Amino acid sequence: QAQLVESGGGLVQAGGSLRLSCTASGSIKSINAMGWYCQAPGKQRELVAVITGGGTQNYADSVKGRFTISRDNAKNTVYLQMNSLKSEDTGVYYCYALLDYGMGTRRFWGQGTQVTVSS
């Protein structure tokens, strides 16, 4: 099996920036897509950004131009640089990785990290 550990959440004022990190470890043969979801209070978890193994990025419309997703394949790590944060960006951010753990390929999730943007 594999594990994902996130870091970098916290409290920030509107207009500020945060950088989230998520590192995969354990039984990993290869990692395909990696990405981030956000679950705002009282809402369903929604996709924020995804990056494929080849580096193609896709973003939710609400974060285009403000957030940047990147990855370091040597470190099995995905990052989310969040700039110009708004109060509506508040939520728990979960990373995921679609990876081959030796007995198959499936999506693994991190434990979530809280991001709170004060207005």
Disulfide bonds with the S-S distance in Angstrom:
Cys22-Cys95 1.90
